[in-house]
Amino acid sequence: MCSSPTATTLTSSGRRHTWNVGVDFGFLNNRINGSLDFYKRKTKDLLTFTTVPAGSNLTNALNMNIGDLENTGIEFTVSTRPIVTQDLTWSSDFNIAWNQNKITKLTAGNDPDFFIAAGEGISAGTGGTVQAHMVGHPAYSYYVYQQVYDQDGNPIEGQYVDRNGDGQITEADKYLYHSRDPKVVLTWSNSVNYKNWDFGIVLRANIGNWVYNDFEASNVSKSSTASLPLSNLMANRFIFNDLGVKGAMSDYFVRNASFLRCDNITVGYTWPSLINDALRLRLYGAVQNPFVITKYNGLDPEVFSGVDKNIYPRPITVSLGVVASF
């Protein structure tokens, strides 16, 4: 089962206040039991690694106390045993957690449009960041230009929405667009025992998490590979002639990365009594990460930083094992 998501890697170096209200329940001799919890957590003097003004320090980035954060969430957990007979037992556990985080104060400025750049740097463009902290918004929201599209849904190269209406595209036209953190996290685990057989499966889902596809942004511009004798472009994606700095910071590359993943599947068989009750033997097979269902077009939708630089897929691991008890 999963726990209440913290939804941010911001760390606290100061005060933290948490309010919890919960209800526990159980029915049918605890064949059905669980809990429902509501929580609100206010954290002050948050610590994050961020850039600093040029010349103000001996480095261009360091850990700073930037402000306050508020997390609000609900978590529901239920454990059940739907079938309990002499030969067959089925246990099923389900957990769902919803969390919303919001920055309530930034110590460096009171302007409602004030932001602090955050997150991992991107590869394309100038190597800047596409995430930011701003009051009233989730931590590590994407701070990007709004792409303009043609009638076929393809991005129009170099065209972005003039959000402030001043007739030019500048930093002032960037806006906050979604967050890296999932709104809802779900886990469902099942175990079935039938006579000497056992079967287990764990499914996990994130809903509402978004990812900046850094690998795609770095490999869909002809200009970025023109000087190389051998150039690799992603032929199955829209190819730009010259992406440029603004193009690399377009919301076009911020993708919905909600997913359903199967963490593992296990099947086993047990011989409870061998060699005159001197040996108990279990033979099993297991598969880790057998499948993931998602609309995200990168290699893997589960990117904690929110900036996907992954060039290797997460492996599928198959194992066989024997457990002997004497």
C-alpha positions in Angstrom: 0.0 0.0 0.0 1.2 3.5 -0.7 1.4 6.3 1.8 0.2 9.9 1.5 2.3 11.5 -1.2 4.4 14.5 -0.3 4.2 15.7 -3.9 7.5 17.7 -3.7 11.2 17.3 -3.1 11.3 20.6 -1.3 12.7 20.0 2.1 11.9 21.7 5.4 14.5 23.4 7.5 12.0 25.1 9.8 8.5 24.6 11.3 5.9 22.1 10.2 2.3 21.9 11.4 0.1 18.9 10.4 -3.6 18.3 11.1 -5.0 14.8 10.6 -8.6 13.5 10.9 -9.1 9.8 10.4 -11.7 7.0 10.6 -10.8 3.3 10.9 -13.4 0.6 10.1 -13.8 -3.2 10.1 -16.6 -5.5 9.1 -17.3 -9.3 8.9 -14.7 -10.3 11.6 -12.2 -7.9 9.9 -12.4 -9.6 6.5 -13.0 -6.0 5.4 -11.0 -3.3 7.2 -9.4 0.0 6.3 -9.1 3.7 7.0 -10.0 7.1 5.7 -7.7 10.0 6.5 -7.7 13.7 5.8 -4.6 15.8 6.4 -3.4 19.3 6.0 0.3 20.1 6.4 1.8 23.6 6.5 5.6 23.8 6.2 7.6 27.0 6.6 11.1 28.0 5.6 11.3 25.5 2.8 14.7 24.7 1.4 15.3 24.2 -2.3 18.3 24.3 -4.6 17.9 27.2 -7.0 19.8 29.8 -9.0 21.0 33.1 -7.5 21.7 36.5 -9.1 25.0 36.7 -10.9 27.8 38.1 -8.7 25.8 37.6 -5.5 27.8 34.5 -4.6 30.7 32.3 -5.6 28.3 29.9 -7.4 25.3 30.3 -9.7 23.0 28.1 -7.6 22.7 27.0 -4.0 20.3 25.8 -1.3 18.0 28.6 -0.2 15.0 29.1 2.2 12.4 30.3 -0.3 9.0 30.3 1.5 6.0 28.2 2.7 4.2 25.3 1.3 0.8 23.8 2.0 -0.2 20.2 1.3 -3.8 19.0 1.5 -4.8 15.4 0.9 -7.2 12.5 1.4 -6.1 8.8 1.6 -8.4 5.8 1.6 -7.1 2.3 2.3 -9.1 -1.0 2.4 -7.9 -4.6 3.0 -10.2 -7.4 2.1 -10.4 -11.2 2.0 -13.3 -11.7 -0.5 -12.8 -15.5 -0.5 -11.8 -17.7 2.4 -12.4 -21.5 2.0 -10.4 -24.6 2.8 -8.8 -24.7 -0.6 -9.0 -21.1 -1.8 -8.0 -17.8 -0.2 -8.1 -14.4 -2.0 -6.7 -11.3 -0.3 -7.0 -7.9 -1.9 -5.6 -4.5 -0.7 -6.5 -1.2 -2.3 -5.1 2.3 -1.6 -5.9 5.6 -3.2 -4.4 9.0 -2.2 -5.2 12.5 -3.5 -2.8 15.3 -2.7 -2.7 19.0 -3.6 0.3 21.1 -2.8 0.4 24.9 -3.1 3.1 27.4 -2.4 1.7 30.0 0.0 4.7 32.3 0.4 7.9 33.2 -1.3 10.3 35.1 1.0 12.1 36.8 -1.9 9.2 38.7 -3.3 5.6 39.9 -2.8 4.8 40.4 -6.5 2.1 37.9 -7.5 4.0 37.3 -10.7 7.3 36.7 -8.9 8.8 33.2 -9.4 11.9 31.3 -8.6 13.4 29.0 -11.2 13.6 25.4 -10.0 14.1 21.9 -11.1 16.6 20.1 -13.3 18.2 21.9 -16.2 17.1 21.0 -19.8 19.5 19.9 -22.5 18.1 21.9 -25.5 18.2 25.7 -25.8 20.5 27.4 -23.3 20.3 24.6 -20.7 18.0 26.6 -18.5 15.0 25.2 -16.5 11.4 24.8 -17.4 10.1 24.6 -13.8 9.4 27.3 -11.3 7.9 28.1 -7.9 5.2 30.7 -7.7 2.7 31.7 -5.0 -0.7 30.0 -5.4 0.6 27.3 -7.6 2.1 23.8 -7.1 5.8 23.4 -6.5 7.8 22.6 -9.6 5.1 23.8 -12.1 6.2 24.1 -15.7 7.0 27.6 -16.7 6.8 27.7 -20.5 5.6 29.4 -23.6 2.2 28.5 -25.0 2.7 26.9 -28.4 0.5 27.8 -31.5 -0.7 25.0 -33.6 -2.0 24.6 -37.2 -5.2 23.1 -38.4 -3.7 19.6 -38.3 -2.6 19.9 -34.7 1.1 20.4 -35.6 3.2 23.1 -33.8 3.9 26.2 -35.9 7.6 26.7 -35.6 8.5 30.0 -33.8 4.9 30.9 -33.0 3.8 31.3 -29.4 0.8 33.0 -27.8 1.3 36.7 -26.8 -0.3 36.2 -23.5 0.3 39.8 -22.2 -0.8 41.4 -25.5 2.3 43.7 -26.0 2.9 42.6 -29.5 6.1 40.7 -28.8 7.1 37.3 -27.4 9.2 37.8 -24.3 9.8 36.1 -20.9 6.7 37.9 -19.7 4.6 35.6 -22.0 5.5 32.4 -20.1 2.9 30.8 -18.0 2.6 28.0 -15.4 1.4 24.8 -17.1 0.6 21.7 -15.0 3.0 20.1 -12.4 5.3 17.2 -12.3 3.5 15.6 -9.3 0.5 13.3 -9.6 -2.8 14.4 -8.3 -3.9 10.8 -7.5 -1.8 7.7 -6.6 -3.4 4.3 -6.5 -2.1 0.8 -5.5 -3.9 -2.5 -5.9 -2.3 -5.7 -4.7 -3.8 -9.2 -4.8 -2.7 -12.6 -3.6 -4.5 -15.9 -4.3 -3.7 -19.2 -2.7 -5.4 -22.3 -4.2 -4.3 -25.6 -2.5 -0.5 -25.6 -3.1 -0.5 -22.9 -5.7 0.0 -19.2 -5.0 -0.4 -16.1 -7.3 0.3 -12.4 -6.6 0.1 -9.2 -8.6 0.7 -5.6 -7.7 -0.7 -2.7 -9.9 0.2 0.9 -9.3 -1.1 4.1 -11.0 -0.3 7.8 -11.1 -2.9 10.2 -12.4 -2.3 13.9 -13.3 1.5 13.9 -13.4 3.2 15.7 -16.3 6.7 15.3 -17.8 8.9 17.5 -19.9 10.2 15.3 -22.7 13.8 16.5 -22.7 15.1 13.7 -24.9 12.6 14.6 -27.6 13.3 18.3 -27.4 17.0 17.6 -27.9 16.5 15.4 -31.0 13.8 16.9 -33.2 15.7 20.0 -34.5 17.7 19.8 -37.7 19.9 22.8 -36.6 21.1 21.0 -33.4 22.5 18.2 -35.4 23.7 20.0 -38.6 27.4 20.1 -37.5 27.6 16.4 -36.7 28.8 13.9 -39.4 26.1 11.4 -38.2 22.9 12.9 -36.9 20.1 11.1 -35.1 16.7 12.6 -35.4 13.4 11.1 -34.1 11.8 10.4 -37.5 8.4 9.5 -36.0 8.0 13.0 -34.4 7.5 16.5 -35.7 10.8 17.8 -36.9 11.7 21.5 -36.4 14.2 23.3 -38.7 15.5 25.4 -35.8 13.9 24.9 -32.4 15.7 27.8 -30.7 15.6 28.8 -27.1 11.9 29.6 -27.0 11.0 26.4 -28.8 12.9 24.3 -26.2 10.8 26.0 -23.5 7.4 25.4 -25.3 4.5 23.6 -23.6 4.6 21.4 -26.6 7.2 19.2 -24.9 5.2 19.0 -21.6 3.3 15.8 -21.8 0.6 14.0 -19.8 2.5 11.1 -18.1 -0.4 9.4 -16.2 0.2 5.7 -16.2 -0.9 2.3 -14.9 2.1 0.0 -14.1 2.3 -3.6 -13.1 5.1 -3.8 -10.6 5.3 -7.5 -10.3 3.6 -10.8 -10.9 4.5 -14.0 -9.0 3.4 -17.6 -9.4 4.5 -20.4 -7.1 3.9 -24.0 -6.1 4.7 -25.5 -2.7 5.3 -29.1 -1.7 4.6 -28.9 2.0 6.0 -32.3 3.0 8.8 -34.1 1.3 11.3 -36.8 2.5 9.1 -37.9 5.4 8.2 -34.4 6.4 11.8 -33.3 6.5 11.6 -30.9 3.6 9.2 -28.1 2.5 9.9 -26.9 -1.0 8.5 -24.0 -3.0 9.2 -23.3 -6.7 8.3 -19.9 -8.0 8.6 -17.6 -10.9 8.4 -13.8 -10.9 8.3 -10.9 -13.4 9.2 -7.4 -12.4 7.8 -4.5 -14.4 6.0 -6.7 -17.0 3.9 -3.8 -18.5 2.9 -0.2 -18.3 -0.1 1.5 -19.9 0.3 5.2 -20.7 -0.2 7.8 -23.4 3.2 9.3 -22.7 5.4 8.8 -25.8 8.8 8.7 -24.0 10.5 5.6 -22.7 9.0 5.7 -19.2 6.3 8.0 -17.8 7.6 7.7 -14.2 10.1 10.5 -14.0 10.5 11.9 -10.4 12.2 15.1 -11.5 9.7 15.9 -14.2 12.4 16.3 -16.8 12.8 13.2 -18.9 16.4 12.6 -20.0 16.1 8.9 -20.0 17.7 7.0 -22.9 17.4 3.5 -21.5 14.0 1.8 -20.9 13.2 0.3 -17.5 14.0 -3.4 -17.8 11.6 -6.3 -17.5 13.2 -8.8 -15.0 12.2 -12.4 -15.0 13.4 -14.7 -12.2 13.0 -18.3 -11.1 13.6 -19.4 -7.5 13.5 -22.3 -5.1 12.8 -22.0 -1.4 13.7 -25.0 0.7 12.9 -25.3 4.4 14.4 -28.2 6.4 
